[in-house]
Each structure stands twice: as structure tokens, then as C-alpha cells.
Amino acid sequence: WVQEEAPDVLCLQETKCAVSAVPPEIRALPGLPHQFWSSAKDRPGYSGVGLLAKTEPLNVTYGIGDPEHDVDGRVVTAEFPSLFVVSAYVPNAGRGLVRLEPRQRFDAAFLAFLQRLDAQKPVLLCGDLNVAHAEIDLCHPRANRANPGFTPQEREGFSRLLAAGFVDSFRHLYPEARGAFTFWTYLGGARARNVGWRLDYAVLSRRLLGSLCDSKIRSTVAGSDHCPITALLAV
């Protein structure tokens, strides 16, 4: 699928894979020779992100400059001539919301990081942001108000991101689209019934809107409990 899609940049989240363990078939993907991986320190099989590019970035950084969260390997950022591309895997608040407070601290630190980037050049943030922002973004909003990914605190964190000059590209283009989900639990045939959540986003600096051609949810692509999303920009 990746070869057919032929992306300029491929962002991967929750890779659960140390740099040394990246599978050879991924290393050998044609058209994506520049590969950058971040994994959780001393926690094999946890978190992790990757960013693969057709052309070599000007610069690549890891983390957001916050020691509490950078050990988890959640963010890799590539600078290109016209924009930054950020691949991010935002922490889950956890069963029983046991990690909601660390999640809120991450949200605040991550927003500050994105604003620092945005002060230099526009930003495209791609990733599993572990939040369904509005009721339209999950199948059963009423039943999930106290569950991770749909708490008021997490939704407010995403609202603050938008208020800071960033745009949810899919919802900007398709404000009324229902049943547009990117994650389905493996339990109970949820995907076949489209009982899902929209947790994966392409978020961009508002001044990139003139370059936005489309933002797609590729829900027919199998292989994970998430599906890919595609952002098309003319930059």
C-alpha cells in the first residue's frame, strides 16, 4: 500500500520498535530512503514513532524538549524548505484515567513546542493524537464522556491547539462528515460495524490552508486497528 501511495513523507506512530529492530522490509521501502526513528528509552515494545521521507530533510529533531515525555519516543520532527512535518504519538490517558494528568502536561508542553516551530515556518502535524475532538468524531459520544480519548480535559487540549492558530484539516474540509473514523477496537466486530473513533489527524498551521488540497481517511486499508490518513498539500 505504501508503494502504491508513494508518499513524500510517511509518518508512523506506536511503532513499538527500537531503531535497531526496524524490519528490513521497512528499511528497504523504495522511494523513502531517509528514515528517522524514535523509541522509548529502556521500555522495549512501548510507544515509538517514525518519519520516512523521499527527500532528505534540512534538519531532524527528536522529542519536544520536555524530559518527562521525551523518554517515551513520542515525537520526531523533520524540517523541509517550506514547512516542518511532525510525527507524533500522544499519550493515552489510560484505563480509569490514571494518566490523565501526565497527558494534560504533555498537551501543554506539546502545544508550546508546536508554537515555537510555527514561529519559524508553517507546521504539518501528523499522528495519533488520542482524542476525539467533537461528538461527531466517535460513534458513541454519550457513553464515552468519562473514557480516555473523550474527556473534557483532552478535548479542551485539542481546542487550545486549534485556538493557537492550527487547523484540523479533515474537519476543515468535511465539517459535517459522519462515520469518519480512524480507529476501531478489535473487539466485537467494531470495524465491520464502523463503531469507531477519529483519533488520527493532519493538523496544519492556518497559513498553510491555501496549500491544502485534500485530507483523506483511508478506512479500507487494513493491517491495524487504526487506518492511514493522507494529507495532500501543494508546497
SULJO-V102574 format. One record per residue. N is the residue number from 1. RES is the residue in three letters. PHI is phi in radians with two decimals (none if undefined). OMEGA is omega in degrees with one decimal (* if undefined). NEAR is the number of other ideal C-beta (glycine too) atoms within 12 Angstrom. Layout:
N_RES_PHI_OMEGA_NEAR / N_RES_PHI_OMEGA_NEAR
This chain:
1_TRP_none_180.0_17 / 2_VAL_-1.08_-179.9_26 / 3_GLN_-1.15_177.0_14 / 4_GLU_-1.18_-179.1_13 / 5_GLU_-1.24_177.9_22 / 6_ALA_0.86_-179.3_16 / 7_PRO_-1.26_170.9_32 / 8_ASP_-1.28_177.3_30 / 9_VAL_-2.40_176.5_40 / 10_LEU_-2.04_179.0_36 / 11_CYS_-1.88_-178.4_42 / 12_LEU_-2.14_179.6_39 / 13_GLN_-2.29_-176.9_42 / 14_GLU_0.91_-179.2_33 / 15_THR_-1.25_179.2_37 / 16_LYS_0.91_-167.9_25 / 17_CYS_-2.54_173.4_27 / 18_ALA_-1.17_-179.4_22 / 19_VAL_-0.95_-176.8_23 / 20_SER_-1.22_-175.4_11 / 21_ALA_-1.88_178.4_17 / 22_VAL_-1.06_-175.4_25 / 23_PRO_-1.06_-177.6_18 / 24_PRO_-1.05_179.9_10 / 25_GLU_-1.20_174.0_11 / 26_ILE_-1.38_177.2_22 / 27_ARG_-0.97_-173.4_19 / 28_ALA_-1.65_-178.6_15 / 29_LEU_-0.99_-179.7_26 / 30_PRO_-1.17_177.8_16 / 31_GLY_1.51_-179.6_20 / 32_LEU_-2.29_-173.7_29 / 33_PRO_-1.35_-175.9_17 / 34_HIS_-1.73_-171.0_26 / 35_GLN_-2.18_-175.6_33 / 36_PHE_-2.35_-171.5_35 / 37_TRP_-2.22_175.0_31 / 38_SER_-2.35_-179.3_41 / 39_SER_-2.30_-178.1_35 / 40_ALA_-1.20_179.8_28 / 41_LYS_-1.27_176.1_20 / 42_ASP_1.07_177.2_12 / 43_ARG_-2.36_-179.4_16 / 44_PRO_-1.02_176.9_17 / 45_GLY_1.37_-177.5_15 / 46_TYR_-2.13_171.3_23 / 47_SER_1.01_177.6_38 / 48_GLY_1.71_178.0_36 / 49_VAL_-2.43_175.3_44 / 50_GLY_-2.45_174.0_43 / 51_LEU_-2.44_-178.0_42 / 52_LEU_-2.05_-172.5_37 / 53_ALA_-2.34_176.7_29 / 54_LYS_-1.27_178.4_23 / 55_THR_-1.97_-175.9_19 / 56_GLU_-1.22_177.5_20 / 57_PRO_-1.16_174.5_28 / 58_LEU_-1.20_-177.0_19 / 59_ASN_-2.82_177.6_20 / 60_VAL_-2.35_176.9_28 / 61_THR_-2.23_-177.6_25 / 62_TYR_-2.15_179.0_32 / 63_GLY_1.46_-177.9_30 / 64_ILE_-2.16_-180.0_37 / 65_GLY_1.39_-179.4_18 / 66_ASP_-2.22_-174.6_24 / 67_PRO_-1.03_-178.8_12 / 68_GLU_-1.05_-171.5_21 / 69_HIS_-1.88_-173.4_33 / 70_ASP_-1.22_178.3_25 / 71_VAL_-1.20_-176.7_22 / 72_ASP_-1.56_177.6_35 / 73_GLY_1.08_-171.9_38 / 74_ARG_-1.81_-172.9_44 / 75_VAL_-2.49_168.3_46 / 76_VAL_-2.31_-174.3_43 / 77_THR_-2.19_177.4_41 / 78_ALA_-2.00_176.8_39 / 79_GLU_-1.68_174.8_27 / 80_PHE_-2.02_-175.5_27 / 81_PRO_-0.96_-173.3_15 / 82_SER_-1.87_-177.4_23 / 83_LEU_-2.93_166.4_32 / 84_PHE_-1.66_169.9_39 / 85_VAL_-1.99_-177.1_48 / 86_VAL_-2.02_172.0_49 / 87_SER_-1.79_-172.2_46 / 88_ALA_-2.38_172.8_50 / 89_TYR_-2.14_-174.0_40 / 90_VAL_-1.33_-178.1_44 / 91_PRO_-1.05_173.0_42 / 92_ASN_-1.45_179.6_33 / 93_ALA_-1.21_172.4_31 / 94_GLY_1.51_177.6_18 / 95_ARG_-1.04_-176.6_12 / 96_GLY_1.28_179.4_12 / 97_LEU_1.02_-176.7_24 / 98_VAL_-1.20_179.6_13 / 99_ARG_-2.02_-179.0_25 / 100_LEU_-1.14_-179.2_29 / 101_GLU_-1.13_174.0_18 / 102_PRO_-1.04_177.4_23 / 103_ARG_-1.08_179.2_34 / 104_GLN_-1.15_176.7_28 / 105_ARG_-1.14_176.4_23 / 106_PHE_-1.06_-177.9_36 / 107_ASP_-0.97_-178.7_36 / 108_ALA_-1.17_-179.5_24 / 109_ALA_-1.18_-179.2_28 / 110_PHE_-1.19_177.5_42 / 111_LEU_-1.08_177.9_34 / 112_ALA_-1.06_177.4_21 / 113_PHE_-1.09_-179.7_32 / 114_LEU_-1.12_178.0_37 / 115_GLN_-1.17_176.1_23 / 116_ARG_-1.12_176.4_21 / 117_LEU_-1.11_-175.3_33 / 118_ASP_-1.09_177.2_29 / 119_ALA_-1.21_-179.5_16 / 120_GLN_-1.68_176.6_19 / 121_LYS_-2.85_-175.7_24 / 122_PRO_-1.06_-173.9_32 / 123_VAL_-2.18_166.2_43 / 124_LEU_-2.06_179.3_44 / 125_LEU_-1.75_179.3_48 / 126_CYS_-2.12_176.0_43 / 127_GLY_2.91_174.2_40 / 128_ASP_-1.50_-175.7_38 / 129_LEU_-1.62_172.4_47 / 130_ASN_0.89_173.3_40 / 131_VAL_-2.66_166.9_46 / 132_ALA_-1.70_-167.1_35 / 133_HIS_-1.21_-175.1_34 / 134_ALA_-2.19_-178.8_25 / 135_GLU_-1.03_179.1_18 / 136_ILE_-1.18_-173.1_22 / 137_ASP_-1.63_171.9_36 / 138_LEU_-2.65_-171.9_35 / 139_CYS_-1.27_-174.3_27 / 140_HIS_-2.20_-176.0_21 / 141_PRO_-1.08_-174.8_23 / 142_ARG_-1.10_-177.1_11 / 143_ALA_-1.38_-172.7_12 / 144_ASN_-2.06_-174.2_26 / 145_ARG_-1.09_-179.6_19 / 146_ALA_-1.87_-177.8_18 / 147_ASN_-1.79_180.0_27 / 148_PRO_-0.99_-179.2_28 / 149_GLY_1.73_179.6_42 / 150_PHE_-2.48_175.2_36 / 151_THR_-1.29_175.7_30 / 152_PRO_-0.97_-177.3_21 / 153_GLN_-1.14_-179.3_27 / 154_GLU_-1.21_178.9_40 / 155_ARG_-1.15_177.0_31 / 156_GLU_-1.13_176.4_22 / 157_GLY_-1.06_178.0_32 / 158_PHE_-1.22_176.5_37 / 159_SER_-1.06_177.9_19 / 160_ARG_-1.12_176.4_23 / 161_LEU_-1.05_179.9_36 / 162_LEU_-1.16_-179.1_28 / 163_ALA_-1.18_-178.5_15 / 164_ALA_-1.50_175.2_27 / 165_GLY_1.88_179.0_22 / 166_PHE_-1.96_-172.5_35 / 167_VAL_-2.29_171.2_34 / 168_ASP_-1.34_-168.5_36 / 169_SER_-1.08_-178.5_35 / 170_PHE_-1.13_-176.7_37 / 171_ARG_-1.24_174.4_27 / 172_HIS_-1.11_-177.7_23 / 173_LEU_-1.44_-174.3_22 / 174_TYR_-2.26_-171.7_20 / 175_PRO_-1.13_-176.3_16 / 176_GLU_-1.89_-175.2_12 / 177_ALA_-1.15_179.1_20 / 178_ARG_-1.88_-178.7_18 / 179_GLY_1.21_-178.4_20 / 180_ALA_-1.66_-173.9_33 / 181_PHE_-2.05_179.5_33 / 182_THR_-2.14_-178.8_39 / 183_PHE_-2.42_175.8_37 / 184_TRP_-2.43_175.7_29 / 185_THR_-1.06_176.9_25 / 186_TYR_-1.24_-173.7_15 / 187_LEU_-1.43_167.1_11 / 188_GLY_1.15_179.2_12 / 189_GLY_1.08_-173.4_12 / 190_ALA_-1.07_-177.0_19 / 191_ARG_-1.19_179.3_26 / 192_ALA_-1.08_179.6_14 / 193_ARG_-1.65_-177.7_15 / 194_ASN_0.96_172.4_24 / 195_VAL_-1.63_-169.4_21 / 196_GLY_-2.39_179.6_33 / 197_TRP_-2.34_169.1_41 / 198_ARG_-1.73_-177.0_41 / 199_LEU_-1.95_-173.2_38 / 200_ASP_-1.92_-168.8_48 / 201_TYR_-2.38_162.4_43 / 202_ALA_-1.99_-176.9_43 / 203_VAL_-1.87_-176.1_44 / 204_LEU_-2.34_174.3_42 / 205_SER_-1.01_-175.4_35 / 206_ARG_-0.97_-177.3_22 / 207_ARG_-1.28_172.7_20 / 208_LEU_-1.58_-175.5_32 / 209_LEU_-1.02_178.6_24 / 210_GLY_-1.14_179.4_14 / 211_SER_-1.70_-176.2_22 / 212_LEU_-1.34_178.5_30 / 213_CYS_-1.67_178.5_18 / 214_ASP_-2.89_175.3_19 / 215_SER_-2.44_-169.3_35 / 216_LYS_-2.07_170.4_26 / 217_ILE_-1.83_-173.2_34 / 218_ARG_-1.70_-168.3_28 / 219_SER_-1.24_179.0_26 / 220_THR_-1.50_-178.4_12 / 221_VAL_-1.46_-177.7_20 / 222_ALA_-1.62_176.7_15 / 223_GLY_2.05_-178.1_13 / 224_SER_-2.76_171.4_24 / 225_ASP_-1.39_168.1_20 / 226_HIS_-1.87_170.4_32 / 227_CYS_-1.93_177.2_28 / 228_PRO_-1.22_166.8_31 / 229_ILE_-2.16_-177.4_37 / 230_THR_-2.29_172.8_32 / 231_ALA_-1.85_179.5_42 / 232_LEU_-1.95_-179.1_24 / 233_LEU_-2.23_174.2_28 / 234_ALA_-1.76_-178.7_14 / 235_VAL_-2.23_*_25
